[in-house]
Amino acid sequence: MFEVTCVLGNRIKLANDRYIHIILKHPELEGMEDEIKNTLIQADFIQRSVYDSQIFLYYKEFGKDQYFVVVVKVLNKRGFIITSYIADVIKKSEVIWKK
């Protein structure tokens, strides 16, 4: 589908099969590829997963009290999107980067 360089300088890819997974699980995100890209490029803050140190959660404000979240696994400065969703709660985890 696409590949972009995120705010941390990592190359992040969204594969077709992951996009299909996202829209099947979160149908409200269908057609929101630009929001996914924008969240990676212009995140408000990024957290590291408490479960896997190679997984990062990119957050971008999205409406009132909501965030667009993109979950990415990164290895050697290259990453792939695992999922994306809209959240009204910020997970409790280490913030590794903030705008």
Order of alpha helices (4+ residues) and beta strands (2+ residues): beta-beta-alpha-alpha-beta-beta-beta-beta-beta
